[in-house]
């Protein structure tokens, strides 16, 4: 499972970039909604996965 950590860290960065993109650009309503919902959702899922993997490794 620990081999997924680099991928999850990249997903964390991508989620943050999606959120920033949704907040700062003037896109259509659907695109903005996609970035503003998908960005934080991706960030939260990646962060929770990283925490779970790290906690399982410590046991």
C-alpha positions, 0 to 999 in steps of 0.5 A: 500500500505504501507504493501508492503514497506518491500517487496520492500526494500528486492527487492532493496537489491536483485537487488543490490546483483544481480548486484554485482554477475554479476560484480564479478563472472565468469559465462557464457555470458547469466547468466552474462547478466541476472544479469547485466540487471536484477539486476539494473532493479529490483533495479530501479523498487523497488526504484521507487515503494518505492518513489511513495508509500512514496509520496502518503502516505504524501498526 
